[in-house]
Amino acid sequence: MSTAPTSTAPQGDAAGPLLSLERLSVAFGESQAVHDVTLAIGRGERVALVGESGSGKSVTALSILRLLADAQVSGAIRFNGEDLLAKSERDMRGLRGSEIAMIFQEPMTALNPLYTIGEQISETIVLHDGVSAAEARRRTVALLDRTGIAEPGKRVNSYPHQLSGGQRQRAMIAMALACRPRLLLADEPTTALDVTIREQIVELLLELQRDEAERRGMAVLLITHDLNLVRHFAHRVAVMERGVLVESGPVETIFTSPQHPYTQRLLNSRPERTVVPVLPISPVLLEARDVSVDFRTKLPGFAGWFRAGHFRAVDSATLAVRQGETLGIVGESGSGKSTLAMALLGLQRTSEGTIEFQGRALDTFQGRERTALRSDMQVVFQDPFSSLSPRQTIERIVGEGLGVHRPQLDAAARRDKVISVLREVGLDRTVLQRYPHEFSGGQRQRIAIARALVLEPRILILDEPTSALDVSIQQQVLKLLSSLQHRHNLGFVFISHDLAVIGAMAHRVAVMQNGSIVEAGDVEQIFAEPSHPYTRRLLKASKVA
């Protein structure tokens, strides 16, 4: 990100801060989510609220808008000198969207799938500004254009599912800015985005905030666990741990001289390279040569009734993974990474090329041999909460594959095997009868890894296994994967758009763009001297280089 925050942050005026939280506490029944938080934000200021999942960041933001159902809120939330906790619900509806707006973390769930983005943005303008439908639509198109959406006159009629992740996030920003709010709450606005899209969104927020600050003094409260984003965006940072504000101050002061142990731990939770060199005699486990994957698409118009077109998702990909080696595959969403992974697993039909496991083509494995192959090649998905059955206990989830691939084991032997592999990933037998929703994100990912390891595979396909995790939990999972690889001499195909993670874990890297591998080689060499413009752009956006 090329733009850094100004050295001197706006400090408000004689009327006091724009927003002031005074001993704010939030409880849900007996559970205290936020404890005595005191924080002020000046007009035109950018403040970051950081901490891990469960630290109380989002609860604090939602309490400002009074959007917490069944919560007991105490203290004071003063906006422009008035206590929001003393206002009626009708008064709050007048403030939401017009004076205080919010960008939510996942736009696909925040946007209504039944209405076009134009209808949703226009509704906000009509509700708060009382203009005609035609004027609201004109302003909506202008907002979409201002937030960088191509062909805004066309996209205004698009439904959320017809937009990319970056476009949906831009539409959410347009909606938040529709009525020119004084305070913008941005809850993890870039977490699910690729590095280049993330850079664009941050630059957009900086540009829009500067423009609005000149006219109305718009302030931004950024909620995130992305410390790199904080350093490039915020004037001040406040750190939360378990509902308590443990440290706050100017960004440079916090980053260079953190005082609280928790802040120090967060800043030190960056991926560390733990790669052990692979022996030259290590055999090739998995190899793909000139692999292409096509998807059938319906042609527009009358011709679509008689013949179909095709979309090439993977184009002539060639790669190899040796025993004990990690091959990183990087690229933005839509580059073909996950489709290639499914092809490597034999779960996606290929159009051209060959894929071999231990020198034998996958399509020659039949019957029991193909079943045995499944136990040698396992996968860990990005989101463990959606990949683990909510109806099954951990014992059944982890042990399910044993029933198929190790039928000779009786119930006691299966349980012993499950307990052993859970212990290997840092869990114990007390979790056996519990369910996935009872665990944190990091614990669920450990369970997903245990499910893959229980069959003693030779190779693991890891599809964005840490992208949804906090930085410290991410570091724990990466260290776990590294130790498991060394212990069992596993081959890894590690798919990610986080180049810092790939730099820490991989021996070699393949860079994908539009279905093609545009550059491949040793990680340290590629990161130090990238030859392809796309690789250079990725490295610049992620601040790895």
C-alpha positions in Angstrom: 0.0 0.0 0.0 1.7 3.1 -1.2 -0.3 5.6 0.9 0.6 6.0 4.5 -1.4 8.0 7.1 -0.5 11.6 7.7 2.0 12.1 10.5 -0.3 14.3 12.5 -3.7 13.0 13.2 -6.7 15.3 13.5 -7.6 15.9 17.1 -11.1 17.4 16.9 -12.1 20.9 17.9 -13.2 22.8 20.9 -16.5 21.0 20.9 -14.7 17.8 21.9 -14.3 14.4 20.2 -16.8 13.2 17.6 -17.2 9.9 19.4 -16.5 9.1 23.0 -16.9 5.8 24.7 -16.9 6.2 28.5 -16.5 3.1 30.7 -18.6 1.1 28.1 -19.5 -2.4 29.3 -21.6 -4.9 27.4 -22.9 -8.2 28.8 -25.0 -11.0 27.5 -26.6 -12.6 30.5 -23.8 -13.7 32.7 -21.2 -13.3 30.0 -19.3 -10.0 30.0 -18.2 -9.2 26.4 -16.8 -5.7 27.0 -15.4 -4.3 30.2 -15.1 -0.5 31.0 -13.8 0.6 27.6 -12.9 4.2 27.3 -12.0 5.5 23.8 -12.3 8.8 21.9 -12.2 9.5 18.2 -11.7 13.0 16.8 -13.2 14.5 13.7 -11.4 13.3 10.6 -9.4 10.8 12.6 -8.7 7.1 11.7 -8.6 4.8 14.7 -8.0 1.1 14.5 -9.5 -1.3 17.1 -7.4 -4.5 17.0 -7.5 -7.9 18.7 -8.3 -11.5 18.1 -11.7 -13.1 17.6 -13.7 -12.9 20.8 -11.8 -9.8 22.1 -14.9 -7.6 21.9 -14.1 -5.5 18.8 -17.3 -6.1 16.8 -19.4 -6.0 20.0 -18.0 -2.6 20.7 -18.8 -1.3 17.2 -22.3 -2.8 17.2 -23.0 -1.2 20.6 -22.3 2.2 19.1 -25.2 1.7 16.6 -27.3 0.0 19.3 -27.6 -3.1 17.2 -27.1 -5.7 20.0 -30.2 -7.6 20.8 -30.6 -8.9 24.4 -27.5 -7.1 25.6 -27.0 -5.2 28.8 -25.1 -2.0 28.0 -23.8 0.4 30.6 -21.5 3.5 30.6 -21.9 6.2 27.9 -21.6 6.4 24.1 -21.4 10.1 23.2 -21.7 11.1 19.6 -21.3 14.8 18.8 -21.8 15.4 22.5 -25.1 13.4 22.8 -25.4 10.1 24.7 -26.6 7.5 22.2 -27.7 5.2 25.1 -30.3 7.8 26.1 -31.9 8.1 22.7 -35.1 6.4 21.6 -35.0 3.6 18.9 -36.7 6.1 16.5 -33.9 8.6 17.0 -31.3 5.8 16.4 -33.0 4.9 13.1 -32.5 8.5 12.0 -28.8 8.3 12.9 -28.0 4.9 11.4 -26.8 5.4 7.8 -27.0 9.2 7.9 -24.7 10.2 10.7 -23.1 6.8 11.6 -22.6 4.1 8.9 -21.1 0.7 9.0 -19.2 -1.6 6.5 -19.7 -5.2 7.5 -17.1 -7.9 7.2 -18.9 -10.2 4.7 -20.9 -8.2 2.1 -22.5 -11.4 0.7 -24.4 -11.9 3.9 -24.9 -8.2 4.6 -26.5 -7.5 1.2 -30.0 -8.7 0.5 -29.8 -11.3 -2.3 -33.3 -10.5 -3.5 -32.6 -6.9 -4.4 -30.2 -5.3 -6.8 -27.4 -3.3 -5.3 -28.9 -0.1 -6.9 -32.2 -0.7 -5.1 -30.5 -1.3 -1.7 -28.3 1.9 -2.0 -31.2 4.0 -3.3 -33.4 2.9 -0.4 -30.9 4.4 2.0 -30.8 7.7 0.2 -34.6 8.0 -0.1 -35.1 7.0 3.6 -32.7 9.6 5.0 -32.6 12.4 2.4 -36.2 12.2 1.2 -35.3 12.6 -2.5 -37.2 11.2 -5.5 -36.5 7.7 -6.8 -34.9 9.1 -9.9 -32.6 11.4 -7.9 -31.7 8.5 -5.6 -30.8 6.3 -8.6 -28.7 9.1 -10.1 -26.8 9.5 -6.9 -26.4 5.7 -6.6 -24.7 5.5 -10.0 -22.4 8.3 -9.1 -21.5 6.6 -5.8 -20.7 3.3 -7.6 -18.6 5.2 -10.1 -16.8 7.0 -7.2 -16.0 3.8 -5.5 -14.4 2.4 -8.6 -17.0 0.0 -9.9 -16.6 -0.3 -13.7 -19.7 0.4 -15.8 -21.8 1.8 -12.8 -24.8 2.4 -15.0 -24.9 -1.3 -15.8 -23.8 -2.7 -12.4 -26.5 -0.7 -10.6 -28.9 -3.4 -11.8 -26.8 -6.3 -10.7 -27.7 -8.6 -7.8 -25.0 -9.3 -5.1 -24.2 -12.8 -6.5 -23.4 -11.3 -9.9 -20.5 -9.2 -8.5 -17.0 -10.3 -7.4 -15.9 -10.1 -3.8 -14.1 -6.8 -4.4 -17.1 -5.3 -6.2 -19.5 -6.4 -3.4 -17.3 -4.7 -0.9 -17.2 -1.5 -3.0 -21.0 -1.6 -3.2 -21.1 -1.9 0.6 -18.8 1.1 0.9 -21.0 3.1 -1.5 -24.1 2.3 0.6 -22.3 3.3 3.8 -21.2 6.7 2.2 -24.6 7.3 0.5 -25.7 9.9 3.1 -22.3 11.4 3.9 -21.9 10.1 7.5 -19.7 11.8 10.1 -18.5 8.4 11.5 -17.7 5.3 9.5 -17.4 1.9 11.3 -15.5 -0.6 9.1 -15.6 -4.1 10.6 -12.9 -6.2 8.9 -13.6 -4.7 5.5 -10.7 -6.5 3.7 -10.4 -9.8 5.5 -11.9 -12.0 2.8 -10.2 -10.2 -0.2 -7.2 -10.9 -2.3 -4.1 -8.9 -1.6 -4.4 -6.6 -4.7 -8.1 -6.1 -4.1 -7.4 -5.4 -0.4 -4.9 -2.7 -1.4 -7.4 -1.1 -3.7 -10.1 -1.1 -1.0 -7.7 0.5 1.5 -6.6 3.2 -1.0 -10.3 3.8 -1.8 -11.1 4.3 1.9 -8.2 6.6 2.4 -9.2 8.7 -0.6 -12.9 8.8 0.3 -12.1 9.6 4.0 -9.8 12.5 3.0 -12.5 13.9 0.6 -15.2 13.6 3.3 -13.0 14.9 6.1 -12.4 18.1 4.2 -16.2 18.7 4.1 -17.7 17.1 7.2 -14.8 15.8 9.3 -15.7 12.1 8.7 -13.9 9.8 11.2 -13.2 6.1 10.7 -13.2 3.3 13.3 -11.4 0.4 11.7 -12.0 -3.0 13.3 -9.4 -5.6 12.2 -6.8 -8.2 13.2 -4.7 -7.3 10.2 -1.7 -5.4 11.7 -0.2 -4.6 8.3 -3.4 -2.8 7.4 -3.4 -0.9 10.7 0.1 0.4 10.1 -0.8 1.8 6.7 -4.3 3.2 7.5 -4.7 4.4 11.0 -3.5 7.4 13.0 -4.1 5.7 16.4 -4.6 2.1 17.5 -6.4 0.6 20.4 -5.7 -3.0 21.4 -8.4 -5.2 23.0 -8.0 -8.5 24.8 -11.0 -10.4 26.2 -13.2 -7.4 26.2 -10.6 -5.1 27.9 -8.8 -2.2 26.2 -5.2 -3.0 27.2 -3.3 -0.4 25.3 -3.8 2.6 23.0 -1.7 5.3 21.3 -0.3 6.6 18.0 0.4 3.8 15.5 4.1 4.2 15.3 4.5 4.3 19.1 2.5 1.1 19.5 4.3 -0.7 16.7 7.8 0.3 17.8 7.4 0.3 21.6 4.4 -1.9 22.6 4.0 -1.9 26.4 1.4 -4.6 27.1 2.4 -8.3 26.7 -0.7 -9.0 24.6 0.2 -6.3 22.1 3.8 -7.6 22.0 2.4 -11.1 21.3 0.2 -9.8 18.5 3.1 -7.9 16.8 5.3 -11.0 17.1 2.7 -13.3 15.6 3.9 -13.1 12.0 4.7 -16.3 10.1 8.3 -17.4 10.6 10.1 -19.5 8.0 10.5 -23.0 9.3 11.3 -24.8 6.1 13.7 -27.8 6.2 15.6 -28.5 2.9 14.3 -31.5 1.0 16.9 -34.2 0.1 17.7 -34.4 -3.6 16.9 -38.1 -3.5 13.4 -37.5 -2.2 10.9 -39.2 -4.6 8.2 -37.3 -6.5 4.8 -38.0 -4.9 2.5 -36.0 -7.2 3.1 -34.7 -10.7 0.9 -32.8 -13.1 1.9 -32.3 -16.8 0.0 -29.9 -19.1 -3.2 -30.2 -17.1 -6.2 -28.2 -18.3 -9.8 -28.1 -16.9 -12.8 -26.8 -18.9 -16.3 -26.1 -17.6 -19.3 -26.1 -20.0 -21.1 -22.8 -20.3 -24.4 -22.0 -22.0 -24.0 -19.8 -25.0 -26.1 -16.6 -25.1 -29.1 -16.4 -27.4 -30.7 -19.0 -29.6 -27.4 -20.9 -30.1 -27.3 -21.8 -26.4 -30.2 -24.3 -27.0 -28.2 -26.4 -29.4 -24.6 -26.3 -28.3 -22.5 -25.2 -25.3 -19.4 -23.1 -24.9 -16.6 -23.8 -22.5 -14.6 -21.8 -19.9 -11.0 -22.8 -19.3 -10.4 -22.6 -15.6 -6.9 -24.2 -15.6 -4.7 -24.0 -18.7 -1.7 -26.3 -19.2 -0.5 -26.4 -15.6 2.7 -28.4 -14.9 4.0 -29.0 -11.4 5.5 -31.6 -9.1 5.6 -32.2 -5.3 8.3 -34.4 -3.7 8.2 -36.2 -0.4 8.7 -33.8 2.5 8.3 -30.8 0.2 5.7 -27.9 0.3 4.7 -26.5 -3.0 2.9 -23.1 -2.6 0.2 -22.1 -5.1 -0.7 -18.4 -5.0 -3.0 -16.2 -7.0 -6.1 -14.1 -6.6 -9.7 -15.5 -6.5 -10.6 -16.9 -9.9 -7.0 -17.7 -10.8 -7.7 -21.5 -10.8 -6.0 -22.5 -7.6 -8.8 -24.5 -6.0 -9.9 -26.0 -9.4 -6.3 -27.3 -9.9 -6.3 -28.7 -6.3 -9.6 -30.6 -7.0 -8.0 -32.0 -10.2 -4.9 -33.1 -8.3 -7.1 -35.0 -5.9 -8.9 -36.7 -8.8 -12.2 -35.0 -7.8 -12.4 -32.8 -10.9 -12.3 -34.1 -14.5 -9.5 -32.8 -16.6 -9.7 -31.9 -20.3 -6.1 -32.4 -21.2 -2.8 -33.5 -19.6 -1.9 -36.2 -17.0 -1.7 -36.3 -13.2 0.4 -39.0 -11.6 0.7 -40.2 -8.0 4.0 -42.0 -7.4 4.6 -42.4 -11.1 1.1 -43.8 -11.9 -1.7 -41.9 -13.7 -4.7 -41.2 -11.5 -7.1 -42.4 -14.2 -5.6 -45.9 -14.0 -6.6 -46.4 -10.4 -9.8 -48.4 -10.2 -12.0 -50.1 -7.6 -10.1 -50.9 -4.4 -7.0 -49.2 -5.7 -8.8 -46.0 -6.1 -10.3 -46.2 -2.6 -6.8 -46.8 -1.2 -5.5 -43.8 -3.2 -8.0 -41.6 -1.3 -6.3 -42.4 2.0 -2.9 -41.4 0.5 -4.2 -38.0 -0.7 -6.2 -35.9 1.8 -7.4 -32.3 1.9 -7.9 -29.6 4.5 -10.3 -26.9 3.5 -10.4 -23.2 4.1 -13.4 -23.0 6.5 -13.5 -25.9 9.0 -16.9 -24.8 10.3 -18.6 -25.5 6.9 -16.5 -28.6 6.2 -17.2 -30.3 9.6 -20.6 -31.8 10.0 -22.5 -30.0 12.8 -24.5 -33.1 13.6 -21.6 -35.4 14.4 -19.3 -35.6 17.4 -15.6 -35.0 17.0 -15.0 -38.8 17.5 -17.3 -39.6 14.5 -15.9 -36.8 12.3 -12.2 -37.8 12.8 -12.8 -41.5 12.8 -15.2 -41.6 9.8 -12.5 -42.4 7.3 -11.3 -45.3 9.4 -14.6 -47.1 8.9 -14.0 -46.9 5.1 -10.3 -47.4 4.8 -9.5 -49.4 7.9 -12.5 -51.8 8.3 -10.3 -54.3 10.1 -10.2 -52.0 13.2 -12.8 -52.7 15.9 -14.5 -49.8 17.8 -11.9 -49.7 20.6 -9.0 -49.7 18.1 -10.7 -46.9 16.1 -11.2 -44.8 19.2 -7.5 -45.3 20.2 -6.4 -44.2 16.8 -8.7 -41.1 17.0 -7.4 -40.2 20.4 -3.8 -40.6 19.2 -4.2 -38.3 16.2 -6.1 -35.7 18.3 -3.2 -35.6 20.7 -0.9 -35.1 17.8 -2.7 -31.9 16.9 -2.8 -30.6 20.4 -6.2 -31.8 21.6 -7.1 -34.6 24.1 -9.8 -37.2 24.6 -12.1 -34.8 26.4 -13.2 -33.4 23.0 -14.5 -36.8 21.7 -18.2 -36.3 22.5 -18.3 -32.6 21.7 -19.5 -30.9 18.5 -17.8 -28.4 16.1 -19.7 -25.4 17.2 -18.3 -25.8 20.7 -14.7 -24.9 19.5 -12.9 -21.9 18.4 -11.8 -21.4 14.7 -8.2 -22.5 15.5 -9.4 -25.6 17.3 -11.8 -26.5 14.5 -8.9 -26.3 12.0 -6.9 -28.7 14.2 -9.8 -31.1 14.1 -9.9 -30.8 10.3 -6.2 -31.6 10.2 -6.7 -34.6 12.5 -9.4 -35.9 10.2 -7.0 -35.8 7.3 -4.0 -37.3 9.2 -5.9 -40.2 10.8 -5.5 -42.2 7.5 -1.7 -41.6 7.4 -1.7 -39.9 4.0 1.4 -39.3 1.9 0.3 -35.9 0.6 -2.0 -33.1 1.9 -3.8 -30.5 -0.2 -4.2 -27.4 2.0 -6.7 -25.0 0.5 -6.4 -21.6 2.4 -6.2 -23.4 5.8 -5.3 -20.2 7.8 -7.0 -17.4 5.9 -9.9 -17.2 8.3 -7.8 -17.3 11.5 -6.4 -14.6 13.8 -2.7 -13.9 13.4 -1.6 -15.7 16.6 -3.8 -18.7 15.9 -2.6 -18.7 12.3 1.0 -18.9 13.6 0.1 -21.9 15.9 -1.6 -23.8 13.0 1.4 -23.1 10.7 3.8 -24.4 13.3 1.6 -27.5 13.8 1.6 -28.2 10.1 5.4 -27.7 9.9 6.0 -30.1 12.7 3.6 -32.7 11.3 5.3 -32.5 7.9 8.7 -33.1 9.4 7.5 -36.0 11.6 5.7 -37.8 8.9 7.7 -36.7 5.8 4.5 -35.4 4.2 4.2 -33.6 0.9 2.1 -30.4 1.0 0.3 -28.5 -1.7 -0.4 -25.2 0.1 -2.9 -22.9 -1.6 -3.1 -19.4 -0.4 -3.3 -15.7 -1.4 -1.3 -14.8 1.6 2.3 -14.5 0.4 3.7 -14.1 3.9 2.3 -17.6 4.8 3.7 -19.1 1.6 7.1 -17.5 2.3 7.1 -19.1 5.7 5.9 -22.6 4.7 6.9 -23.4 1.1 10.0 -24.7 -0.6 8.8 -23.8 -4.1 5.9 -21.6 -5.3 3.8 -21.5 -8.4 2.0 -18.3 -9.3 -1.4 -18.6 -11.1 -3.2 -15.9 -13.1 -6.3 -16.6 -15.2 -5.8 -20.3 -15.0 -2.2 -20.4 -16.0 1.0 -20.8 -14.0 2.9 -17.6 -15.0 5.9 -18.2 -12.8 7.3 -21.0 -10.7 10.5 -21.7 -8.8 12.2 -21.5 -5.4 10.3 -19.3 -3.0 13.2 -17.2 -1.9 14.3 -16.6 -5.4 10.8 -15.7 -6.7 10.2 -13.4 -3.8 13.5 -11.7 -4.1 13.6 -11.4 -8.0 10.1 -12.0 -9.5 10.2 -12.0 -13.3 6.5 -11.7 -14.1 4.6 -8.4 -13.7 1.7 -10.2 -12.0 4.1 -11.7 -9.4 5.6 -8.3 -8.8 2.1 -6.8 -8.3 1.2 -9.5 -5.8 4.4 -8.9 -3.8 4.0 -5.2 -3.8 0.4 -5.4 -2.6 1.2 -7.9 0.2 4.3 -6.0 1.3 6.4 -9.2 1.3 8.9 -7.6 -1.1 
